[in-house]
Structures are given as structure tokens and as C-alpha cells.
Amino acid sequence: MIKSELVEKIAEENPHLLQRDVERIVGTIFEEITLAISSGNRVELRGFGAFSSKKREERMGRNPRTGVSVKVDRKHVPFFKTGKNLRKRLNES
């Protein structure tokens, strides 16, 4: 599902809301999650999962096209850990 499909689905399930308002709400939620993670905080949505960032140390990588070793700088990457309820629903038979 992409963002526009999410907005459409929420708008269909809530006919009292205008689509542009739903777009603004979804955009605000994503923006707040992004701001929290980028400032080093963790965002937890109970039953769904938690968003955070992890630090990756610098390392030696390899260019897959040429095979030449290259230095990869230290960086922070986004990380998502699924919640217990989401894992349970994904693994139901």
C-alpha cells in the first residue's frame, strides 16, 4: 500500500472527513514520526511496532559493479521492529 492508497482508504471509511483533511492528517503523522526518529527518539505504536534509528559504524564495502573496495562512512539508518500483535497476525494459519 502506498500513501495515496492509505489516504483513499481512510477517506472512504470516514465520509465525514474531506480527502484533503485526511491527506493533511496522514502527512502530519509521517512528518512527526520522521522528526522524532531524526532527533534520536523512538516512536512506538502499541500492537503495530516501533520506529527508531540505529547507528552503523564505518566499514569497508565493495562496489558490486567493479569489485573495488570502498570506504562506507558511519551513518544512522531507520529501523522498524514489529509489535507482538502484528507478528501474531502475520503468522496466523
SEVO-320525 format. One record per atom (N, C-alpha, C): x, y, z. Coordinates in nm, 4 decimals. Layout:
<recs>
<rec X="X" Y="Y" Z="Z"/>
...
</recs>
This chain:
<recs>
<rec X="0.0846" Y="-0.1170" Z="0.0000"/>
<rec X="0.0000" Y="0.0000" Z="0.0000"/>
<rec X="0.0897" Y="0.1240" Z="0.0000"/>
<rec X="0.0550" Y="0.2186" Z="-0.0816"/>
<rec X="0.1289" Y="0.3450" Z="-0.0866"/>
<rec X="0.0472" Y="0.4528" Z="-0.0145"/>
<rec X="0.1099" Y="0.5660" Z="0.0106"/>
<rec X="0.0482" Y="0.6727" Z="0.0890"/>
<rec X="-0.0871" Y="0.7155" Z="0.0318"/>
<rec X="-0.0961" Y="0.7315" Z="-0.0997"/>
<rec X="-0.2228" Y="0.7759" Z="-0.1596"/>
<rec X="-0.3331" Y="0.6718" Z="-0.1408"/>
<rec X="-0.2979" Y="0.5436" Z="-0.1429"/>
<rec X="-0.3972" Y="0.4378" Z="-0.1186"/>
<rec X="-0.4436" Y="0.4400" Z="0.0268"/>
<rec X="-0.3518" Y="0.4673" Z="0.1192"/>
<rec X="-0.3874" Y="0.4784" Z="0.2604"/>
<rec X="-0.4840" Y="0.5949" Z="0.2813"/>
<rec X="-0.4538" Y="0.7079" Z="0.2207"/>
<rec X="-0.5400" Y="0.8260" Z="0.2319"/>
<rec X="-0.6782" Y="0.7942" Z="0.1759"/>
<rec X="-0.6826" Y="0.7294" Z="0.0608"/>
<rec X="-0.8099" Y="0.6944" Z="-0.0027"/>
<rec X="-0.8922" Y="0.6014" Z="0.0865"/>
<rec X="-0.8275" Y="0.5007" Z="0.1445"/>
<rec X="-0.8964" Y="0.4036" Z="0.2301"/>
<rec X="-0.9529" Y="0.4715" Z="0.3547"/>
<rec X="-0.8736" Y="0.5573" Z="0.4182"/>
<rec X="-0.9210" Y="0.6288" Z="0.5371"/>
<rec X="-1.0366" Y="0.7209" Z="0.5013"/>
<rec X="-1.0271" Y="0.7897" Z="0.3871"/>
<rec X="-1.1340" Y="0.8796" Z="0.3436"/>
<rec X="-1.2626" Y="0.8028" Z="0.3155"/>
<rec X="-1.2520" Y="0.6829" Z="0.2573"/>
<rec X="-1.3704" Y="0.6001" Z="0.2307"/>
<rec X="-1.4375" Y="0.5558" Z="0.3608"/>
<rec X="-1.3561" Y="0.5195" Z="0.4604"/>
<rec X="-1.4094" Y="0.4704" Z="0.5879"/>
<rec X="-1.4599" Y="0.5834" Z="0.6773"/>
<rec X="-1.4253" Y="0.7070" Z="0.6446"/>
<rec X="-1.4677" Y="0.8232" Z="0.7229"/>
<rec X="-1.5251" Y="0.9294" Z="0.6297"/>
<rec X="-1.6483" Y="0.9072" Z="0.5809"/>
<rec X="-1.7055" Y="1.0006" Z="0.4820"/>
<rec X="-1.7277" Y="1.1417" Z="0.5363"/>
<rec X="-1.7269" Y="1.1599" Z="0.6673"/>
<rec X="-1.7441" Y="1.2928" Z="0.7250"/>
<rec X="-1.6175" Y="1.3780" Z="0.7145"/>
<rec X="-1.5042" Y="1.3157" Z="0.6741"/>
<rec X="-1.3789" Y="1.3889" Z="0.6566"/>
<rec X="-1.3526" Y="1.4148" Z="0.5085"/>
<rec X="-1.3031" Y="1.5331" Z="0.4784"/>
<rec X="-1.2659" Y="1.5644" Z="0.3413"/>
<rec X="-1.1331" Y="1.4974" Z="0.3082"/>
<rec X="-1.1144" Y="1.4604" Z="0.1818"/>
<rec X="-0.9921" Y="1.3919" Z="0.1419"/>
<rec X="-0.8688" Y="1.4777" Z="0.1686"/>
<rec X="-0.8777" Y="1.6067" Z="0.1456"/>
<rec X="-0.7611" Y="1.6932" Z="0.1701"/>
<rec X="-0.7259" Y="1.6979" Z="0.3185"/>
<rec X="-0.8280" Y="1.6854" Z="0.4069"/>
<rec X="-0.8010" Y="1.6808" Z="0.5505"/>
<rec X="-0.7324" Y="1.5498" Z="0.5882"/>
<rec X="-0.7760" Y="1.4391" Z="0.5282"/>
<rec X="-0.7139" Y="1.3094" Z="0.5529"/>
<rec X="-0.5690" Y="1.3124" Z="0.5048"/>
<rec X="-0.5437" Y="1.3716" Z="0.3876"/>
<rec X="-0.4069" Y="1.3836" Z="0.3360"/>
<rec X="-0.3199" Y="1.4618" Z="0.4341"/>
<rec X="-0.3742" Y="1.5687" Z="0.4893"/>
<rec X="-0.3001" Y="1.6513" Z="0.5852"/>
<rec X="-0.2714" Y="1.5729" Z="0.7136"/>
<rec X="-0.3696" Y="1.4964" Z="0.7607"/>
<rec X="-0.3528" Y="1.4162" Z="0.8827"/>
<rec X="-0.2446" Y="1.3108" Z="0.8633"/>
<rec X="-0.2541" Y="1.2356" Z="0.7542"/>
<rec X="-0.1553" Y="1.1302" Z="0.7268"/>
<rec X="-0.0165" Y="1.1915" Z="0.7098"/>
<rec X="-0.0076" Y="1.3010" Z="0.6381"/>
<rec X="0.1206" Y="1.3693" Z="0.6191"/>
<rec X="0.1796" Y="1.4165" Z="0.7506"/>
<rec X="0.0951" Y="1.4685" Z="0.8386"/>
<rec X="0.1409" Y="1.5155" Z="0.9693"/>
<rec X="0.1925" Y="1.3999" Z="1.0542"/>
<rec X="0.1233" Y="1.2871" Z="1.0511"/>
<rec X="0.1677" Y="1.1697" Z="1.1266"/>
<rec X="0.3047" Y="1.1246" Z="1.0781"/>
<rec X="0.3218" Y="1.1112" Z="0.9472"/>
<rec X="0.4505" Y="1.0692" Z="0.8918"/>
<rec X="0.5602" Y="1.1697" Z="0.9248"/>
<rec X="0.5288" Y="1.2972" Z="0.9173"/>
<rec X="0.6267" Y="1.4019" Z="0.9464"/>
<rec X="0.6703" Y="1.3961" Z="1.0924"/>
<rec X="0.5757" Y="1.3754" Z="1.1833"/>
<rec X="0.6088" Y="1.3678" Z="1.3258"/>
<rec X="0.6939" Y="1.2450" Z="1.3572"/>
<rec X="0.6643" Y="1.1319" Z="1.2933"/>
<rec X="0.7470" Y="1.0123" Z="1.3113"/>
<rec X="0.8882" Y="1.0400" Z="1.2615"/>
<rec X="0.8993" Y="1.1025" Z="1.1452"/>
<rec X="1.0292" Y="1.1359" Z="1.0869"/>
<rec X="1.1086" Y="1.2299" Z="1.1775"/>
<rec X="1.0432" Y="1.3343" Z="1.2288"/>
<rec X="1.1109" Y="1.4298" Z="1.3171"/>
<rec X="1.1585" Y="1.3626" Z="1.4455"/>
<rec X="1.0748" Y="1.2759" Z="1.5015"/>
<rec X="1.1123" Y="1.2083" Z="1.6258"/>
<rec X="1.2331" Y="1.1175" Z="1.6046"/>
<rec X="1.2305" Y="1.0390" Z="1.4978"/>
<rec X="1.3414" Y="0.9472" Z="1.4704"/>
<rec X="1.4695" Y="1.0252" Z="1.4411"/>
<rec X="1.4575" Y="1.1319" Z="1.3624"/>
<rec X="1.5773" Y="1.2083" Z="1.3265"/>
<rec X="1.6378" Y="1.2805" Z="1.4461"/>
<rec X="1.5584" Y="1.3052" Z="1.5502"/>
<rec X="1.6142" Y="1.3688" Z="1.6706"/>
<rec X="1.6573" Y="1.2660" Z="1.7745"/>
<rec X="1.6577" Y="1.1381" Z="1.7359"/>
<rec X="1.7095" Y="1.0337" Z="1.8233"/>
<rec X="1.6067" Y="0.9676" Z="1.9123"/>
<rec X="1.4799" Y="1.0029" Z="1.8965"/>
<rec X="1.3740" Y="0.9427" Z="1.9775"/>
<rec X="1.3182" Y="0.8171" Z="1.9117"/>
<rec X="1.2403" Y="0.7442" Z="1.9875"/>
<rec X="1.1763" Y="0.6212" Z="1.9406"/>
<rec X="1.0267" Y="0.6462" Z="1.9361"/>
<rec X="0.9589" Y="0.5953" Z="1.8332"/>
<rec X="0.8142" Y="0.6100" Z="1.8202"/>
<rec X="0.7526" Y="0.4709" Z="1.8280"/>
<rec X="0.6667" Y="0.4515" Z="1.9272"/>
<rec X="0.6037" Y="0.3210" Z="1.9457"/>
<rec X="0.4544" Y="0.3320" Z="1.9240"/>
<rec X="0.4019" Y="0.2469" Z="1.8352"/>
<rec X="0.2588" Y="0.2361" Z="1.8114"/>
<rec X="0.2167" Y="0.0997" Z="1.8645"/>
<rec X="0.1554" Y="0.0967" Z="1.9823"/>
<rec X="0.1219" Y="-0.0284" Z="2.0503"/>
<rec X="0.0477" Y="-0.1242" Z="1.9584"/>
<rec X="0.0939" Y="-0.2479" Z="1.9554"/>
<rec X="0.0318" Y="-0.3508" Z="1.8739"/>
<rec X="0.0790" Y="-0.3518" Z="1.7294"/>
<rec X="0.1408" Y="-0.2435" Z="1.6856"/>
<rec X="0.1883" Y="-0.2345" Z="1.5475"/>
<rec X="0.3389" Y="-0.2494" Z="1.5405"/>
<rec X="0.4101" Y="-0.1626" Z="1.6124"/>
<rec X="0.5557" Y="-0.1711" Z="1.6109"/>
<rec X="0.6209" Y="-0.0432" Z="1.6580"/>
<rec X="0.7527" Y="-0.0410" Z="1.6509"/>
<rec X="0.8293" Y="0.0740" Z="1.6971"/>
<rec X="0.9296" Y="0.1164" Z="1.5905"/>
<rec X="0.9375" Y="0.2470" Z="1.5692"/>
<rec X="1.0325" Y="0.3067" Z="1.4763"/>
<rec X="1.1470" Y="0.3662" Z="1.5569"/>
<rec X="1.2693" Y="0.3453" Z="1.5117"/>
<rec X="1.3859" Y="0.4037" Z="1.5763"/>
<rec X="1.4965" Y="0.4149" Z="1.4717"/>
<rec X="1.6124" Y="0.4614" Z="1.5152"/>
<rec X="1.7255" Y="0.4638" Z="1.4232"/>
<rec X="1.8398" Y="0.3869" Z="1.4873"/>
<rec X="1.9199" Y="0.3260" Z="1.4036"/>
<rec X="2.0365" Y="0.2519" Z="1.4502"/>
<rec X="2.1600" Y="0.3122" Z="1.3856"/>
<rec X="2.2696" Y="0.3109" Z="1.4622"/>
<rec X="2.3953" Y="0.3654" Z="1.4116"/>
<rec X="2.4752" Y="0.2526" Z="1.3481"/>
<rec X="2.5216" Y="0.2738" Z="1.2280"/>
<rec X="2.6108" Y="0.1794" Z="1.1607"/>
<rec X="2.7496" Y="0.2414" Z="1.1567"/>
<rec X="2.8450" Y="0.1678" Z="1.2063"/>
<rec X="2.9833" Y="0.2157" Z="1.2076"/>
<rec X="3.0401" Y="0.2162" Z="1.0655"/>
<rec X="3.1480" Y="0.2921" Z="1.0467"/>
<rec X="3.2105" Y="0.2928" Z="0.9145"/>
<rec X="3.2707" Y="0.1555" Z="0.8875"/>
<rec X="3.2772" Y="0.1206" Z="0.7610"/>
<rec X="3.3264" Y="-0.0117" Z="0.7227"/>
<rec X="3.3793" Y="-0.0067" Z="0.5813"/>
<rec X="3.4414" Y="-0.1147" Z="0.5425"/>
<rec X="3.4865" Y="-0.1278" Z="0.4043"/>
<rec X="3.3799" Y="-0.2053" Z="0.3276"/>
<rec X="3.3341" Y="-0.1460" Z="0.2188"/>
<rec X="3.2350" Y="-0.2101" Z="0.1329"/>
<rec X="3.2983" Y="-0.2454" Z="0.0000"/>
<rec X="3.2152" Y="-0.2929" Z="-0.0904"/>
<rec X="3.2655" Y="-0.3317" Z="-0.2217"/>
<rec X="3.1677" Y="-0.2835" Z="-0.3266"/>
<rec X="3.2213" Y="-0.2205" Z="-0.4303"/>
<rec X="3.1382" Y="-0.1785" Z="-0.5430"/>
<rec X="3.1008" Y="-0.3062" Z="-0.6194"/>
<rec X="2.9715" Y="-0.3403" Z="-0.6272"/>
<rec X="2.9335" Y="-0.4659" Z="-0.6919"/>
<rec X="2.9628" Y="-0.4692" Z="-0.8424"/>
<rec X="2.9680" Y="-0.3535" Z="-0.9041"/>
<rec X="2.9930" Y="-0.3492" Z="-1.0479"/>
<rec X="3.1402" Y="-0.3714" Z="-1.0816"/>
<rec X="3.2281" Y="-0.3054" Z="-1.0041"/>
<rec X="3.3701" Y="-0.3121" Z="-1.0368"/>
<rec X="3.4499" Y="-0.4036" Z="-0.9440"/>
<rec X="3.3940" Y="-0.4334" Z="-0.8249"/>
<rec X="3.4646" Y="-0.5166" Z="-0.7289"/>
<rec X="3.5673" Y="-0.4404" Z="-0.6470"/>
<rec X="3.5770" Y="-0.3089" Z="-0.6665"/>
<rec X="3.6742" Y="-0.2261" Z="-0.5953"/>
<rec X="3.6248" Y="-0.2006" Z="-0.4527"/>
<rec X="3.7138" Y="-0.2101" Z="-0.3536"/>
<rec X="3.6793" Y="-0.1804" Z="-0.2144"/>
<rec X="3.6623" Y="-0.0300" Z="-0.1972"/>
<rec X="3.5588" Y="0.0077" Z="-0.1231"/>
<rec X="3.5315" Y="0.1490" Z="-0.0963"/>
<rec X="3.4993" Y="0.1657" Z="0.0513"/>
<rec X="3.5331" Y="0.2821" Z="0.1061"/>
<rec X="3.5033" Y="0.3115" Z="0.2449"/>
<rec X="3.3593" Y="0.3606" Z="0.2543"/>
<rec X="3.2810" Y="0.3000" Z="0.3438"/>
<rec X="3.1429" Y="0.3424" Z="0.3684"/>
<rec X="3.1430" Y="0.4154" Z="0.5019"/>
<rec X="3.1026" Y="0.5419" Z="0.5023"/>
<rec X="3.1047" Y="0.6244" Z="0.6227"/>
<rec X="3.0043" Y="0.5760" Z="0.7269"/>
<rec X="3.0272" Y="0.6182" Z="0.8511"/>
<rec X="2.9343" Y="0.5908" Z="0.9600"/>
<rec X="2.8030" Y="0.6628" Z="0.9294"/>
<rec X="2.6900" Y="0.5995" Z="0.9619"/>
<rec X="2.5617" Y="0.6624" Z="0.9338"/>
<rec X="2.4535" Y="0.6055" Z="1.0245"/>
<rec X="2.3428" Y="0.6767" Z="1.0306"/>
<rec X="2.2246" Y="0.6305" Z="1.1022"/>
<rec X="2.1233" Y="0.5817" Z="0.9985"/>
<rec X="2.0585" Y="0.4702" Z="1.0282"/>
<rec X="1.9589" Y="0.4149" Z="0.9373"/>
<rec X="1.8286" Y="0.3927" Z="1.0134"/>
<rec X="1.7136" Y="0.4097" Z="0.9469"/>
<rec X="1.5863" Y="0.3852" Z="1.0141"/>
<rec X="1.5679" Y="0.2357" Z="1.0410"/>
<rec X="1.4991" Y="0.2060" Z="1.1506"/>
<rec X="1.4778" Y="0.0678" Z="1.1903"/>
<rec X="1.3340" Y="0.0531" Z="1.2388"/>
<rec X="1.2694" Y="-0.0570" Z="1.2010"/>
<rec X="1.1323" Y="-0.0846" Z="1.2453"/>
<rec X="1.1273" Y="-0.2227" Z="1.3078"/>
<rec X="1.0738" Y="-0.2300" Z="1.4268"/>
<rec X="1.0563" Y="-0.3584" Z="1.4952"/>
<rec X="0.9067" Y="-0.3823" Z="1.5095"/>
<rec X="0.8593" Y="-0.4952" Z="1.4575"/>
<rec X="0.7160" Y="-0.5238" Z="1.4621"/>
<rec X="0.6703" Y="-0.5479" Z="1.6054"/>
<rec X="0.5453" Y="-0.5119" Z="1.6305"/>
<rec X="0.4850" Y="-0.5363" Z="1.7601"/>
<rec X="0.4337" Y="-0.6790" Z="1.7698"/>
<rec X="0.4047" Y="-0.7198" Z="1.8908"/>
<rec X="0.3600" Y="-0.8564" Z="1.9174"/>
<rec X="0.2307" Y="-0.8897" Z="1.8420"/>
<rec X="0.1335" Y="-0.7988" Z="1.8439"/>
<rec X="0.0048" Y="-0.8244" Z="1.7758"/>
<rec X="0.0224" Y="-0.8360" Z="1.6245"/>
<rec X="0.1062" Y="-0.7517" Z="1.5660"/>
<rec X="0.1305" Y="-0.7581" Z="1.4217"/>
<rec X="0.1991" Y="-0.8885" Z="1.3834"/>
<rec X="0.3006" Y="-0.9290" Z="1.4603"/>
<rec X="0.3681" Y="-1.0560" Z="1.4347"/>
<rec X="0.2711" Y="-1.1719" Z="1.4439"/>
<rec X="0.1830" Y="-1.1675" Z="1.5437"/>
<rec X="0.0851" Y="-1.2749" Z="1.5625"/>
<rec X="-0.0098" Y="-1.2830" Z="1.4425"/>
<rec X="-0.0574" Y="-1.1682" Z="1.3955"/>
<rec X="-0.1495" Y="-1.1684" Z="1.2793"/>
<rec X="-0.0817" Y="-1.2158" Z="1.1527"/>
<rec X="0.0465" Y="-1.1825" Z="1.1361"/>
<rec X="0.1194" Y="-1.2257" Z="1.0169"/>
<rec X="0.1421" Y="-1.3757" Z="1.0162"/>
<rec X="0.1498" Y="-1.4361" Z="1.1327"/>
<rec X="0.1826" Y="-1.5781" Z="1.1416"/>
<rec X="0.0633" Y="-1.6674" Z="1.1712"/>
<rec X="-0.0580" Y="-1.6130" Z="1.1618"/>
<rec X="-0.1774" Y="-1.6962" Z="1.1805"/>
<rec X="-0.1907" Y="-1.7930" Z="1.0653"/>
<rec X="-0.2382" Y="-1.9126" Z="1.0960"/>
<rec X="-0.2532" Y="-2.0146" Z="0.9910"/>
<rec X="-0.3823" Y="-1.9977" Z="0.9165"/>
</recs>
